[in-house]
Amino acid sequence: DLMWVAYGFSPIVPARAIFPEPPMMLRRLADNLQGGRVIATDEILAPNLAMVYGFRDVRGYDFPLDRRWTKLFHRLGWKPGITLLPRYQVAACMRPSVQSVADKCSVRFLYTSSEPDAEPPRENLAVCDYAGVAGRQFPPWKLIARGVGRATDVVYQNPTAYPRAYFAKRATYAGTETALDAVLNVAHDLRDESFVEQQADELLTDDDAAPGTATIEFDGPEEVRIRTQSTSPRLLVLSDRYDPNWRVEIDGLEALAVRANYLFRGVEVPAGDHLIRWSYRPISFYWGLAISAATLMTLLGLMLVKGRRLP
């Protein structure tokens, strides 16, 4: 039992050491994420288990949660503690706020289930009550896989998910509540206007220029590399959780990381072709190195002193 609990926080341990092989449907899903994320309802795929099977679950770990994510989930009405998305929030139609968070967190797939005695799931998960809001159409989520035999698990694909890395046409300075409201507002497109919380002398605005491209070249747990091209300076948003221990470099030179859109990481990128490298370097890591080195030197010193005292 202790091994199972500890494993949830040790993603470097091979999954087969603790967990069985995932079913075929999950393996196929993991192979087709294309840098996006998955989210599941109820308890059929907990966040830690999703990580074990190679998914980027939008909820991260089961617990503890970042305070901002906790606030977001509270606004969505999700259960506190181990974060569970209630199935009633997506069946028979997707709630606008859940759709908005799914889009902006780059959630490409929903893994859910139907009642054992219910009719077979519809081919599409309907977007019931806000089609056409703000002049935009929101197509339904397409059913792409269902369980075999009596299994009730089904997978839907989100047709409007953002890419994990994108340029914003406009960056605006705003407080946390404004940014959170934008994340929850399905009519607000963060690719048109993103929000940063650090006051800047000059915020980036270029509505007329082409948006540019951002392609994830390497995607690891402690490093993400993004190849970018743009005709003007822009805010690059990576829809991964902001943490001050993440460092960012542009073409090998250190740059300023900013909190973007309440939850995510951002950096100002000059015009042209660039390689952006995000790397996780917690201060505790360097403290650990220093303490380990000091301990090793002390032990070596004691061994030398003791050796000299021997007859």
C-alpha positions in Angstrom: 0.0 0.0 0.0 2.8 2.4 0.9 4.5 1.7 -2.5 1.3 2.5 -4.3 0.7 5.8 -2.5 4.4 6.9 -2.9 4.4 6.0 -6.6 1.7 8.6 -7.3 4.4 11.2 -6.7 7.3 9.4 -8.4 6.6 9.5 -12.2 10.2 8.2 -13.0 9.3 4.7 -11.7 8.2 2.5 -14.6 4.5 2.1 -14.5 4.6 -1.6 -15.0 6.3 -1.9 -11.5 3.0 -0.9 -9.8 0.1 -0.7 -12.3 -1.2 -3.1 -15.0 -1.0 -2.4 -18.7 -3.7 0.2 -19.7 -6.5 -1.0 -21.9 -6.2 -0.7 -25.6 -8.5 2.3 -25.8 -6.2 4.3 -23.4 -3.1 3.3 -25.2 -4.5 4.6 -28.5 -5.6 7.8 -26.8 -2.1 8.4 -25.3 -0.6 7.8 -28.8 -2.8 10.5 -30.3 -2.6 13.4 -27.8 -0.3 15.4 -30.0 0.8 17.6 -27.2 -2.7 18.2 -25.8 -4.4 17.1 -22.6 -7.1 14.7 -21.5 -9.6 15.0 -18.7 -11.9 12.3 -17.2 -15.1 12.4 -15.3 -15.7 10.9 -11.8 -13.1 8.3 -10.7 -12.5 6.4 -13.9 -9.1 8.0 -14.6 -7.7 9.9 -11.6 -5.0 12.6 -12.4 -2.1 10.6 -11.0 -3.1 7.5 -12.9 -3.4 9.6 -16.1 0.2 10.7 -15.6 1.3 7.1 -15.1 -0.2 6.2 -18.5 1.4 9.1 -20.3 -1.4 11.7 -20.3 -1.2 15.3 -19.5 -4.2 15.6 -17.2 -5.5 19.1 -16.9 -5.8 18.6 -13.1 -2.2 17.7 -12.6 -1.8 15.6 -9.5 -4.7 14.3 -7.3 -3.5 16.6 -4.5 -2.2 19.0 -3.3 -3.6 21.6 -5.6 -2.2 25.0 -6.5 -4.3 27.7 -4.8 -5.2 29.2 -8.2 -6.3 25.9 -9.6 -8.3 25.3 -6.4 -10.1 28.6 -7.0 -10.8 27.8 -10.6 -12.2 24.3 -9.7 -14.3 25.9 -7.0 -15.8 28.3 -9.6 -16.6 25.3 -11.7 -18.3 23.6 -8.8 -15.9 20.6 -8.7 -15.5 18.5 -5.6 -12.6 19.8 -3.4 -9.7 17.6 -2.4 -9.1 14.9 -5.1 -10.5 16.9 -8.0 -13.3 15.0 -9.8 -15.2 16.4 -12.8 -18.8 15.3 -12.2 -20.3 13.5 -15.3 -23.5 15.6 -15.1 -21.4 18.7 -16.1 -20.7 17.2 -19.5 -23.8 14.9 -20.1 -25.9 15.4 -22.1 -24.2 18.7 -23.0 -21.0 20.5 -22.1 -21.4 23.4 -19.7 -20.0 26.7 -21.2 -17.5 27.3 -18.3 -16.2 23.7 -18.6 -16.0 24.0 -22.4 -14.0 27.3 -21.9 -11.5 25.7 -19.5 -11.1 22.7 -21.7 -10.4 24.8 -24.7 -7.9 27.1 -23.0 -6.1 24.3 -21.2 -5.7 22.4 -24.5 -7.9 19.5 -23.5 -8.3 17.5 -26.7 -10.1 14.4 -25.2 -12.7 13.7 -22.6 -12.8 10.2 -21.1 -16.1 9.5 -19.5 -18.8 6.8 -19.1 -22.4 6.2 -19.5 -24.8 4.4 -17.1 -24.5 0.6 -17.3 -28.2 0.3 -18.2 -28.4 3.4 -20.4 -28.8 3.6 -24.1 -25.6 3.6 -26.1 -23.9 7.1 -26.0 -24.8 9.5 -28.7 -22.3 9.9 -31.5 -21.8 13.5 -30.4 -21.6 15.2 -27.1 -23.9 18.2 -27.6 -23.0 21.8 -27.0 -26.5 22.6 -25.9 -27.0 26.1 -24.6 -24.5 28.5 -26.1 -24.1 27.7 -29.7 -23.5 30.9 -31.6 -22.6 33.0 -28.5 -20.7 36.1 -29.5 -21.2 35.2 -33.2 -19.2 32.0 -32.9 -20.3 28.4 -33.5 -19.1 25.7 -31.1 -19.4 22.2 -32.7 -20.2 19.2 -30.6 -17.5 16.8 -29.3 -17.2 13.8 -31.6 -17.4 10.3 -30.2 -14.2 8.6 -31.3 -14.0 5.4 -29.1 -16.2 3.3 -26.9 -15.6 0.3 -24.6 -15.8 -3.2 -25.9 -18.6 -5.5 -24.8 -20.4 -4.4 -21.6 -17.8 -1.7 -20.9 -19.4 1.8 -20.7 -16.2 3.9 -21.1 -16.3 6.4 -24.1 -13.9 9.0 -25.4 -14.9 12.3 -27.1 -12.6 14.7 -29.0 -12.8 18.4 -28.4 -12.9 20.2 -31.8 -12.0 23.7 -30.5 -9.1 23.0 -28.1 -6.3 25.6 -28.2 -2.7 24.5 -29.0 -0.6 24.2 -25.9 1.7 27.0 -27.2 0.4 30.0 -29.1 1.0 33.7 -29.7 -1.5 36.3 -28.4 -2.4 39.2 -30.7 -2.6 41.5 -27.7 -1.3 41.4 -24.2 -3.1 43.4 -21.5 -2.1 44.1 -17.9 -4.9 42.9 -15.6 -5.6 41.6 -12.1 -6.2 38.0 -11.2 -10.0 38.2 -11.2 -10.1 39.7 -14.7 -7.8 36.9 -16.0 -9.8 34.2 -14.2 -13.1 35.5 -15.7 -11.5 35.4 -19.1 -10.5 31.7 -18.6 -14.1 30.8 -17.6 -15.7 32.9 -20.4 -16.2 30.8 -23.4 -16.7 33.8 -25.6 -13.3 35.3 -24.8 -10.5 34.1 -27.1 -7.1 34.3 -25.3 -5.4 34.1 -28.6 -6.9 37.6 -29.4 -6.3 39.1 -25.9 -4.2 37.5 -23.2 -3.6 38.9 -19.7 -0.4 39.3 -17.7 -0.2 40.3 -14.1 3.2 42.0 -14.1 3.0 45.7 -14.9 5.0 46.5 -18.0 6.1 49.8 -19.5 4.8 48.7 -22.9 2.4 45.9 -23.5 2.5 44.0 -26.9 -0.3 44.9 -29.3 -0.3 44.1 -33.0 -3.7 43.1 -34.2 -2.9 43.4 -37.9 0.2 41.3 -38.1 0.1 37.5 -38.9 -0.2 35.6 -35.6 3.0 33.6 -36.1 3.7 30.0 -35.3 4.8 28.1 -32.2 5.7 24.5 -32.5 6.6 22.3 -29.5 9.9 20.6 -30.5 10.6 18.7 -27.2 8.1 18.0 -24.4 9.5 16.6 -21.2 8.5 16.8 -17.5 11.4 19.3 -16.7 12.0 20.9 -20.1 9.9 22.1 -23.0 11.4 23.5 -26.2 9.3 25.6 -28.6 10.3 26.7 -32.1 8.7 30.1 -32.9 8.3 32.4 -35.9 6.6 35.8 -35.9 6.9 39.1 -37.8 6.5 41.2 -34.7 7.3 41.0 -30.9 4.5 38.9 -29.3 3.6 37.3 -26.0 4.1 33.5 -26.3 1.7 31.6 -24.0 2.5 28.0 -22.9 -0.7 26.5 -21.4 1.2 24.8 -18.6 1.0 25.6 -15.0 3.0 28.7 -13.9 5.6 28.2 -11.2 8.4 30.6 -10.3 10.9 27.7 -10.5 10.4 27.5 -14.2 13.1 29.4 -16.1 12.9 30.5 -19.7 15.6 31.1 -22.3 15.4 32.6 -25.8 18.1 31.3 -28.1 20.2 30.4 -25.0 19.8 33.8 -23.3 17.8 34.1 -20.1 14.4 35.9 -20.5 11.7 37.1 -18.2 9.0 34.5 -17.4 5.6 36.0 -16.7 2.3 34.6 -15.4 -0.2 34.7 -18.2 -4.0 34.2 -18.2 -4.1 33.5 -14.5 -2.8 29.9 -14.7 -0.1 29.7 -17.4 3.4 30.6 -18.4 4.3 33.4 -20.8 7.3 35.2 -22.3 7.8 38.1 -24.6 9.4 36.8 -27.8 11.1 39.2 -30.4 10.2 39.1 -34.1 11.9 36.4 -36.2 12.8 32.8 -35.7 13.7 31.7 -32.2 14.1 28.7 -29.9 12.3 29.0 -26.6 13.5 26.7 -23.8 11.5 26.3 -20.5 13.4 24.4 -17.8 12.4 23.5 -14.3 15.1 24.6 -11.8 13.8 24.8 -8.3 15.8 26.6 -5.7 15.5 23.6 -3.4 17.5 21.6 -6.0 20.5 23.9 -5.6 20.2 23.9 -1.8 20.1 20.1 -1.9 23.3 20.1 -4.0 25.0 22.5 -1.6 24.0 20.5 1.5 25.0 17.2 -0.1 28.4 18.6 -1.1 29.0 20.1 2.3 28.0 16.8 4.0 30.3 14.8 1.7 33.2 17.1 2.4 32.6 16.8 6.1 32.5 13.0 6.0 35.7 12.9 4.0 37.4 15.3 6.4 36.3 13.1 9.4 37.6 10.0 7.6 41.0 11.6 7.0 41.3 12.8 10.6 40.3 9.3 11.9 42.8 7.7 9.5 45.6 9.8 10.8 44.9 8.8 14.4 45.1 5.1 13.7 48.4 3.5 14.9 
